[in-house]
Amino acid sequence: MQELEKINEFSGILTFVSHQTHTISEILSRLNLEEKHFAILVNGHKVDLNTIVKDDDEITVLPKIAGG
């Protein structure tokens, strides 16, 4: 079984389900993503890098948008 299962990808928004316990920091590292470029939601709630994700939690990775 995969540790992270991608369940959706749409317009740069990635959604995964966790199958193990991780911190957000560990997940971003495994996905080779830098936190400064993304906002992270777990089960629909904004979280920080130290948040612990448990089995069956849904993780959404949203790209930050810059405007001018």
For each residue, the residues with C-beta under 8 A, 3 or more apart:
1: 19
2: 5 19
3: 18 19 20 22 30
4: 16 17 18 19 27 30 31 59
5: 2 16 17 19
6: 9 14 15 16
7: 15 16 17 58
8: 13 14 15
9: 6 13 14 15
10: 13
11:
12: 63
13: 8 9 10 60 61 62 63
14: 6 8 9 31 60 61
15: 6 7 8 9 58 59 60 61
16: 4 5 6 7 27 58 59 60 61
17: 4 5 7 56 57 58 59
18: 3 4 21 22 27 53 54 55 56 57 58 59
19: 1 2 3 4 5 55 56
20: 3 55
21: 18 52 53 54 55
22: 3 18 26 27 30 52 53
23: 26 27 49 50 51 52 53
24: 27 28 35 40 42 47 48 49 50 51 53 59
25: 28 29 35 49 50
26: 22 23 29 30
27: 4 16 18 22 23 24 30 31 53 59
28: 24 25 31 33 34 35 38 40 49 61
29: 25 26 32
30: 3 4 22 26 27
31: 4 14 27 28 61
32: 29
33: 28 37 38 61
34: 28 37 38
35: 24 25 28 38 40 49
36: 64
37: 33 34 63 64
38: 28 33 34 35 61 62 63 64
39: 46 61 62 64
40: 24 28 35 46 47 51 59 60 61 62
41: 44 45 46 47 59 60 62
42: 24 45 47 51 53 57 58 59 60
43: 57 58
44: 41 58 60
45: 41 42
46: 39 40 41
47: 24 40 41 42 51
48: 24 51
49: 23 24 25 28 35
50: 23 24 25
51: 23 24 40 42 47 48
52: 21 22 23
53: 18 21 22 23 24 27 42 57 59
54: 18 21 57
55: 18 19 20 21
56: 17 18 19
57: 17 18 42 43 53 54
58: 7 15 16 17 18 42 43 44
59: 4 15 16 17 18 24 27 40 41 42 53
60: 13 14 15 16 40 41 42 44
61: 13 14 15 16 28 31 33 38 39 40
62: 13 38 39 40 41
63: 12 13 37 38
64: 36 37 38 39
65:
66:
67:
68:
